Amino acid sequence: MSFDEMLRAYRLEGRTLVALFETAEVMKLRFDLYNGDDPQRYKDGMVYLLDVSVRHEQFRIADGAGARLHETFSADILRAELAGDELRLVADCSFYATKDRDVITIELTGDTVELKEYPPSSQS
């Protein structure tokens, strides 16, 4: 899916990045799509997860404490901006272990991503 299609379908601004996974092949960003203003993803107590996967060379932390994204954290997406074949995500991160905060900028390039949307589930 293209970045433009993804932004139209999932409106990432105001959503929460809840995890970053790294495998030998890809970087996977996991979002919780819950939002009180979303007519499809608004029920309290429910989790609406979306995985966005890109190849390593398509992923870069442009600003902020990117190395800390392997800790337990949550990050509110403040801005999601397209610039050519690049998607910039500006996120306000809260790191749970240290109780620190930082604003980071994630850049995804290449204009296409692989998506996996999970069925809604109740929070455990």
C-alpha positions as CSV (number, residue, x, y, z in Angstrom):
1,M,0.0,0.0,0.0
2,S,1.3,3.5,-0.7
3,F,1.9,6.0,2.1
4,D,-0.9,8.2,0.7
5,E,-3.4,5.4,0.8
6,M,-2.3,4.4,4.3
7,L,-2.7,7.9,5.6
8,R,-6.2,8.2,4.1
9,A,-7.3,4.8,5.4
10,Y,-5.8,5.0,8.9
11,R,-5.3,8.7,9.7
12,L,-2.2,8.2,11.9
13,E,-2.2,11.6,13.5
14,G,-3.6,11.2,16.9
15,R,-3.0,7.5,17.0
16,T,-0.5,5.7,19.2
17,L,2.7,3.9,18.3
18,V,3.0,1.1,20.9
19,A,5.9,-1.0,19.7
20,L,8.8,-1.3,17.3
21,F,9.9,-4.7,16.2
22,E,13.1,-5.6,14.2
23,T,13.7,-8.8,12.3
24,A,16.5,-9.6,9.9
25,E,14.3,-8.4,7.0
26,V,12.0,-5.7,8.3
27,M,11.2,-3.0,10.8
28,K,7.7,-3.2,12.1
29,L,5.8,-0.3,13.7
30,R,2.8,-1.3,15.7
31,F,0.0,1.2,16.1
32,D,-3.1,1.2,18.3
33,L,-5.7,2.9,16.1
34,Y,-8.2,3.6,18.9
35,N,-9.6,7.1,18.6
36,G,-12.8,8.5,20.1
37,D,-13.4,10.5,16.9
38,D,-13.1,7.4,14.7
39,P,-16.5,5.9,13.8
40,Q,-14.9,2.5,13.4
41,R,-12.3,2.3,16.1
42,Y,-13.8,4.1,19.2
43,K,-15.0,1.5,21.7
44,D,-13.5,1.9,25.2
45,G,-11.6,-1.2,26.3
46,M,-10.9,-2.4,22.8
47,V,-7.6,-2.6,21.0
48,Y,-7.3,-1.9,17.3
49,L,-3.8,-2.8,16.2
50,L,-2.1,-2.1,12.9
51,D,1.4,-3.3,11.9
52,V,3.3,-1.2,9.3
53,S,6.4,-3.1,7.9
54,V,9.2,-1.7,5.9
55,R,12.6,-2.9,4.9
56,H,15.5,-1.7,7.1
57,E,16.8,0.6,4.4
58,Q,13.4,2.3,4.3
59,F,13.4,3.2,8.1
60,R,15.3,6.0,9.8
61,I,15.1,7.9,13.0
62,A,15.7,11.5,11.9
63,D,15.5,13.2,15.3
64,G,15.3,12.1,18.9
65,A,16.2,9.1,21.0
66,G,15.5,6.4,18.5
67,A,17.6,3.8,20.2
68,R,15.2,3.8,23.1
69,L,12.3,2.6,20.9
70,H,13.3,-0.9,21.8
71,E,12.2,-0.2,25.4
72,T,8.6,-0.3,26.6
73,F,7.0,3.0,25.4
74,S,4.0,4.6,23.8
75,A,4.2,7.5,21.3
76,D,1.4,9.8,20.3
77,I,1.6,10.7,16.7
78,L,1.6,14.4,16.5
79,R,2.1,14.8,12.7
80,A,2.2,12.4,9.7
81,E,3.5,14.3,6.7
82,L,4.2,13.2,3.1
83,A,7.2,14.6,1.3
84,G,7.7,13.0,-2.1
85,D,8.3,9.3,-1.5
86,E,8.9,9.8,2.2
87,L,6.6,9.7,5.2
88,R,7.6,11.6,8.3
89,L,6.0,10.7,11.7
90,V,6.6,13.1,14.5
91,A,5.8,11.4,17.8
92,D,5.7,12.4,21.5
93,C,7.2,9.3,23.3
94,S,6.8,8.3,26.9
95,F,9.3,5.7,28.1
96,Y,7.8,3.7,30.9
97,A,10.9,2.3,32.7
98,T,12.6,5.7,33.1
99,K,9.5,7.9,33.0
100,D,11.3,10.1,30.4
101,R,9.7,11.7,27.4
102,D,11.2,12.7,24.0
103,V,9.8,13.9,20.7
104,I,11.2,11.8,17.8
105,T,10.9,11.9,14.0
106,I,10.7,8.7,12.1
107,E,11.2,8.7,8.4
108,L,9.9,5.9,6.1
109,T,11.0,6.0,2.5
110,G,10.1,4.1,-0.7
111,D,6.4,5.1,-0.8
112,T,5.1,1.6,-0.1
113,V,4.5,-0.4,3.1
114,E,3.1,-3.7,4.1
115,L,0.2,-3.5,6.4
116,K,-1.5,-6.0,8.7
117,E,-4.6,-4.9,10.6
118,Y,-5.7,-7.1,13.4
119,P,-9.3,-7.8,14.3
120,P,-10.5,-5.7,17.3
121,S,-9.8,-7.3,20.7
122,S,-10.6,-6.5,24.3
123,Q,-7.7,-5.2,26.5
124,S,-6.3,-7.8,28.9
